[in-house]
Amino acid sequence: MRRDFRVIEQPKVVIIPMIDIMLFLLVFFMISTIYMVQLNTMTVNLPAAAAVQRETKPNLVSITVTDKGDIIYDKEQNPVEDLAQKVQSVLADDADTVFVLRGDRKASYESIASVLDTLKQSGARHVSIATEAKGR
């Protein structure tokens, strides 16, 4: 008896499991990206603002002013002594770096103004002030 190797029916492509997997991956990467942005900074009580917008540029450097007036640069844990030198070295690598100033609600205005002054004197062109949405 001879076998017939000709395909009589076309195989059916089931696409619904692939859609489920793609949706799961999309949600996973969206949620993990949100947490990656928030985990690399020190926790402070940010002031509230009505027009809150999240920075999404790749070269972000956060500068945190604590309620005691200490200045913490990016991911470091200890207060920084030479902020101007660090800012200038980052700007030498990439002039379009965005500096995000994160000042605690109880931080003095003088501390925040001195950081802004240092950023301006160092040549920073892109400075954002971090706030949280009103009603939180």
C-alpha positions as CSV (number, residue, x, y, z in Angstrom):
1,M,0.0,0.0,0.0
2,R,1.4,3.4,-1.0
3,R,1.3,6.5,1.2
4,D,0.0,9.7,-0.1
5,F,2.3,12.5,0.9
6,R,0.3,15.3,-0.6
7,V,-1.2,17.7,1.8
8,I,-4.8,17.8,1.4
9,E,-5.7,20.4,4.1
10,Q,-3.8,23.6,4.9
11,P,-2.7,23.8,8.5
12,K,-4.6,26.2,10.7
13,V,-2.7,29.1,12.3
14,V,-3.9,29.8,15.8
15,I,-3.0,33.4,16.5
16,I,-4.9,34.0,19.8
17,P,-2.1,32.6,22.0
18,M,0.5,34.8,20.3
19,I,-1.7,37.8,20.9
20,D,-1.9,36.9,24.6
21,I,1.8,36.5,24.9
22,M,2.5,39.9,23.1
23,L,0.0,41.6,25.4
24,F,1.7,40.2,28.5
25,L,5.1,41.3,27.3
26,L,3.8,44.8,26.5
27,V,2.3,45.2,30.0
28,F,5.4,43.7,31.6
29,F,7.8,46.1,29.9
30,M,5.6,49.1,30.5
31,I,5.4,48.4,34.3
32,S,9.1,47.6,34.7
33,T,10.1,50.8,32.9
34,I,8.0,52.9,35.3
35,Y,9.7,51.3,38.3
36,M,13.2,51.6,36.7
37,V,12.8,55.4,36.6
38,Q,11.6,55.8,40.2
39,L,14.1,53.4,41.9
40,N,17.3,55.3,41.1
41,T,16.5,58.3,43.2
42,M,16.3,59.2,46.9
43,T,12.8,59.5,48.5
44,V,11.8,63.1,49.3
45,N,8.5,64.9,49.7
46,L,8.1,66.7,46.4
47,P,5.9,69.8,46.2
48,A,2.6,69.4,44.3
49,A,1.9,71.1,41.0
50,A,-1.1,71.1,38.6
51,A,0.9,70.7,35.4
52,V,3.1,67.6,36.0
53,Q,5.0,66.2,33.1
54,R,7.5,63.2,33.2
55,E,10.9,63.6,31.6
56,T,11.7,60.8,29.2
57,K,15.0,61.8,27.7
58,P,17.8,59.2,28.0
59,N,20.4,61.4,29.8
60,L,18.8,62.4,33.1
61,V,20.8,63.3,36.2
62,S,18.8,63.9,39.4
63,I,20.0,66.3,42.0
64,T,18.2,66.0,45.3
65,V,18.0,68.7,48.0
66,T,16.9,67.2,51.3
67,D,15.0,68.9,54.0
68,K,18.3,69.4,55.9
69,G,19.8,71.2,53.0
70,D,22.1,68.4,51.8
71,I,22.7,68.1,48.1
72,I,22.7,64.5,46.7
73,Y,24.0,64.0,43.2
74,D,22.3,61.3,41.0
75,K,22.5,57.8,42.6
76,E,25.1,58.7,45.4
77,Q,24.1,58.3,49.0
78,N,26.4,60.9,50.6
79,P,26.0,64.7,50.2
80,V,28.2,66.1,47.4
81,E,30.9,68.6,47.9
82,D,31.9,69.6,44.3
83,L,28.6,69.8,42.4
84,A,29.9,72.3,39.8
85,Q,32.8,69.9,38.8
86,K,30.4,66.9,38.5
87,V,27.9,68.9,36.4
88,Q,30.7,70.2,34.1
89,S,32.1,66.7,33.6
90,V,28.7,65.4,32.6
91,L,28.1,68.3,30.3
92,A,31.5,67.7,28.6
93,D,30.3,64.2,27.7
94,D,26.8,65.2,26.6
95,A,25.7,68.9,26.4
96,D,22.0,67.9,26.1
97,T,21.9,66.2,29.6
98,V,18.7,67.1,31.5
99,F,19.2,67.9,35.2
100,V,16.2,67.1,37.4
101,L,16.2,69.1,40.6
102,R,14.3,67.3,43.3
103,G,13.8,69.5,46.3
104,D,12.0,68.4,49.5
105,R,9.0,70.4,50.5
106,K,10.7,71.4,53.7
107,A,14.0,72.3,52.0
108,S,14.9,76.0,52.3
109,Y,14.4,78.1,49.2
110,E,18.0,79.3,49.6
111,S,19.3,75.7,49.1
112,I,17.3,75.1,46.0
113,A,18.3,78.5,44.6
114,S,22.0,77.8,45.2
115,V,21.7,74.5,43.3
116,L,20.0,76.3,40.4
117,D,22.7,79.0,40.4
118,T,25.4,76.3,40.4
119,L,23.8,74.5,37.4
120,K,23.5,77.8,35.5
121,Q,27.1,78.8,36.2
122,S,28.3,75.3,35.1
123,G,26.6,75.7,31.7
124,A,23.5,73.5,32.1
125,R,20.9,74.3,29.5
126,H,18.2,71.8,30.4
127,V,17.0,71.9,34.0
128,S,13.7,70.5,35.3
129,I,12.1,70.8,38.7
130,A,10.5,67.6,39.9
131,T,7.0,67.8,41.4
132,E,4.2,65.4,42.1
133,A,0.6,65.7,40.8
134,K,-1.8,67.6,43.0
135,G,-4.3,65.4,44.9
136,R,-1.8,62.6,45.8
